[in-house]
Amino acid sequence: MMNSHEMERLDSKSSVTMMMESPSTSTIVHMGIPNSNVSSPTMMPTANVDESEELSSSQYICSINDWDANKRKKKKGWFGVSVPKFPRSNYLKTTKYTWWNFLFVCFFNQMKKIGNIYFTFIMIIALAIPGVWISGSPLLSIVPIAIILGVNFIREGGEDFFRYLNDRKVNNAKTKVLRDNEFRTVATKDVRVGDIVKVEENEEFPADLVLISSNFEDGSCSIETSNLDGESALKSRYSPSNLSTYNTSQRLSTLKGVIKCQEPNQHLHKFRGSITVDGVDSPISHQNLLLKGSVLKSGFIHGVVVYTGKDTKVAKNMQQTTLKFSFINTMTNFFISVMFGVMAIFVVLFVILEAYYEFTYARKATYTGKLKPIGISDGLWVVHSILVFVVLFNLFVPASLFVTLEFVKAVQARFISIDNKLCYSEIDSHTGKKNETKGAAISSDLHSDLSQVDVIVTDKTGTLTENSMNFNKLWLLDGPTFDDTMGAGDIQLAYSDEARSESNSTQSVVLNKTKTVLSDEQYFTVMVSLLTLSLCHNVTVRIGDNDKITYDGESPDEIALVKGASNNGFVLKYFTEKKTILSIFNKEYTFERLAEIAFTPERKRMSTLFNIPTDFLQDYPIFSKMALKHNVPEEDIQNGSGLNLCLIKGADTFVYPCISKDCLDNSKQKVESQLLDFSKEGLRSLVLAYKFVPNSAVNNWLETYYQSKKEIVDSKQLELLHKAESEMENQMTICGATGIEDRLQVQVPETLKFFFDAGLKIWMATGDARDSAIHIAKISKLVSEDTPILYMEYNHSTYEDVLADELLQKISQMPSHQQENLSLVMDGHVMNKTEVSKSLVTLLEKCKTVICYRSTPKQKASLVQLLRSKLKKNCLAIGDGANDVSMIQKAKVGVAIIGKEGQQAKLASDYAIPKFFMLKRLLAVHGRYSFKRSAQFVQYSFYKNTVIAFVLVLYNFYNLYSGQTLFDGWVITFQNYIFTLWNPFIFGLIEKDITEDFLEDPTTGPTLFKNLRKENVFNWFSFIKWIFGSFIHAVIIFFFNMYGTEPTMLANGQSDDLWLRSTLVYTCVFAVVTLKCFLEMEHYTILHGIAMLLSVLCFTGYVIVYTIIPSALTNVWFMAMRTPTFWFILLLCVATCLGIDLIFVSVKVIWFPDMYLKLRMQHKKNHHVNEEKDQELQYTQ
């Protein structure tokens, strides 16, 4: 996860080394209605987009308090017809269907699945062509597709109905809108673009608003955006200049103006434009925007509606989740294709055989009365015969599988979400209350893939570490290094005359515990550094009970720096867009905030321009003294208007271009040396710098800067803004650097060791500096002490394939045991190229660990894509921040850490967990169980269908390829949906091959995880084994029934008929299939017995009912069951079929047991021993 202070590094020097580590934008654009409806209520974060890509030459203009003007705005629609430019209402629709198109659209969506198309085809030909459906009434062909569609219609309709209820609640919520000079309560859906609305505390904003005024004099307010991004920390928003006085309905009624801004887009934190009131233009940004879905947390506000309905940013972010296909689904679809092929082979074979019989023998059978028997040349007969066998053999594809598998996966997802061992509790620092964070399965399709992961790509900050930032060190250029334990008066003491007169200061203020006295330059440097920490930020101040100060903000780094400055006497008391109040050594000063050049992912630095108040200058004359040294005119100091000071903080390589040449030449080496020391200690570093700006320069620059901010239309004018920013951010002087500590999460080393022992590779992609990333890698045991580390650093002049070739040459010269444990450290810029060289791919494949530092979100995603496309690895990506969204979406499985950077990562992920160590349980326990359960469920579903399908194949050999069925249509229908439905659910829901303790144990768990990917659980071999087993069982059942009984088998001497023989055959099929499921189970509970009993009861109930009602099977079951032969054949078939299976199982258990069989037997033995000890203890007592 990369936050606002993780930076890219551009190394001017490349090196390829190998060593053994010792132990040691805004645009004015045209507003338009989105082309597509909101298809899902799921908010999906979008990938980072370069600012210039959003610019366009059209414009979006909103007239304030003038609906008629907005209504008159037109744009060209379809066929050149003019349509309203703005939505007619604020109605937000998240439903996928309407009452009139539900059946049509839902049916169309279901027909995208090949299985549904197949069974629909079967139904159509059975109903449309006489004689094709031979198993009773053709109406029975409706049942399979009716059940499949019915279940999906109920599910889709139910989900959409709940969306409709939520839409109705949101759209009918009440809000206050200025109409006819007073605020009137209206439904949210009736809010229009240009309206002025009033929102009160704890209410949601009804649309996207530009803040005009609030209950505060300066027009600021506090909001919570947890509904949008999951961040519970309060954020501040501000009214544009000169508008905060419009704070009553009378004043607001006179407000007329125009807002020019960006076209509606999905970027929550990007908004630029201008607002013109009374001929005065003021720039506006996301700091002035109140988004729909956010909640007001302070007093009340007035705002003008700028985006409504489908144009709001929350609506723009509602997208369908990224479609990922699981291994189970992929293999199941492949096996279905295989069974289609098998069915096609039998269809063709029997059509040929039937045609041969008709041509060779049937035409000679004159006794049939056919004067001209059908010949092979008759095309219609061939088509009819094909369709007959297609319908007859449709059981090769299990119809119930498509419905039941989705249900099984949904329940498996629920098991993950309710797992108490995936919960984490901690105390909220603001409220003091205990917060419990639970794991969640966002996707219901990828559970089995958790056990098939080959490579884990992890973020660092917030994923391996806590993202709980602590200000650790403040290094001063040409001065001492202070830590966070300094007292508020230590700096003054070190600078005092008393301290200067003594040989040693009375109290240590230096980390290395030396006694240091500050010179004038050092004193100024530490003061301006602490001013930078306490002024250059966007941290919100909250005053709680007993005047306790709490800081909130979007960046944990900024909060840590503000707290660090506070601990050192620079206490932030009040912060708004225009002013900041600091208590410096217990005296308050008000600093006017003139301008801010915000942090962006491209700039990776932040600057603020402040006016230093005169009372501060009087108390600290060192600032006036240093201003003169920096060529500030003396009249600026003496005129009583204060001094202008520009402060900047950011990554080293992005701050260096802002530094004067003399300062950079003299200090760069010292700075880099100190930053290296910080990195080795695992500290995240920022460089601090400052510049005094004369009044004349400030006035001219502010006019240019604000003018450029409000007139951005295209990329050319965006360059003008960047030029204005560069004019301020130059000729600066470095004053110091900060080191922020981020602690490692609990159990991270143990978790990584578990995965390494399981044979997984682990890569880390981070935006931090190289040495900081390596430090975390070492203390987390991602890189061990004896691991050979290879370095590949970016160089503009050297191709990465040349660097990779050199490293491969070095690897070839290493001992074999070292080649198996390689780590590669590479610059993120290596991933910038669209095509990666073969040499680099080979190098990456050889490395057990890869650390990609200074990597951007796009580079992280490229790394994951390389793993999947080039290395053909199943990749899991895990991260916690918005910058991890791209790689999470690219990975086969995306996992989010529910952390302090909002829920962007969670919304884009497939699974979410509170802490990294829980990934072990997610993969080793839930991944294994889901894989084994789904694999057994799918294969058993094929087995139970192919047994009866192979019986029909054999029967058609027996009856001379006539296409005759052996079973009644109801029997075949109930076979899928009632008789054999319950037992597979047990496979899919609660089957366990081994206990959780063994799976999570650090000694046995890794081996079990590794072996699962090697075992034949769900692949070609296992599938063929199940299908071959079904064929053997079908052969045994068919021949024992057809040739193991006399033609006159009834006790009364009557000859048996087709339906009597059918009864015996299907009873054997049902018994064998049901007991086969029981035999394959490895974990037995009361639910297994209930499922078995339910199957028997359903079958028995069907027999009783169907035997009583008039039909071809009337009394057949009763007659069969009174015959001893019936029971003999039934027992013989069951004993023979399952006896063969038991022999194979016994051979495996006795002579070829795998690891988990041994563990299970050891577990049972230990359990038995413990029970005997307990009994002995009770007996002695």
Secondary structure by P-SEA (a helix, b strand, c coil): ccccccccccccbbbbbccccccccccbbbbbcccccccccbbbbbcccccccccccbbbbbbcccaaaaaabbbbccccccccccccccccccccccccaaaaaaaaaaaccaaaaaaaaaaaaaaccccccccccccccaaaaaaaaaaaaaaaaaaaaaaaaaaaaaaabbbbbbcccbbbbbccccccccbbbbbcccccccccccccccccccccbbbbccccccccbbbbbbccccccccccaaaaaaccbbbbbcccccccccccbbbbcccbbbbbcccccccccbbbccccbbbbbccccccccccccccccbbbbcaaaaaaaaaaaaaaaaaaaaaaaaaaaaaaaaacccccccccccccccccccaaaaaaaaaaaaaaaccccccaaaaaaaaaaaaaaaaaaaccccbbbbbcccccbbbbbbbbccccccccccccccbbbbbcccccccccccccbbbcccbbbbccccccaaaaaaaccccccccccccccccccccccccaaaaaaaaaaaaaaacccbbbbbbccccbbbbbcccaaaaaaaaaaaaaccccccccccbbbbbcccbbbbbbbcccccccccccbbbbbbbbcaaaaaacaaaaaaaaaacccccccccccbbbbbbbbcccccccccccaaaaaacaaaaaaaaaaaaaabbbbbbbcbbbbcaaaaaaaaaaaaaaaaccccaaaaaaaaaaaaaaaccccccbbbbbbbbbccaaaaaaaaaaaabbbbbbbccccaaaaaaaaaaaccccccbbbbbbbbbccccaaaaaaaaaaaaaaccaaaaabbbbbbbccccccccccaaaaaaaaaccbbbbccccaaaaaaaaaaaccccccbbbbbbccccaaaaaaaccbbbbccccccccccccccbbbcccccccccccaaaaaaaaaaaaaaaaaaaaaaaaaaaaaaaaaaacccccccccaaaaaaccccccccaaaaaaccccccccccccccccaaaaaaaaaacccccaaaaaaaaaaaaaaaaaaaaaaacccccccccccccccaaaaaaaaaaaaaaaaaaaaaaacccccaaaaaaaaaaaaaaaaaaaaaaaccccccaaaaaaaacaaaaaaaaaaaaaaaaaaaaaaaaaacccccaaaaaaaaaaaaaaaaaaaaaaaaaac
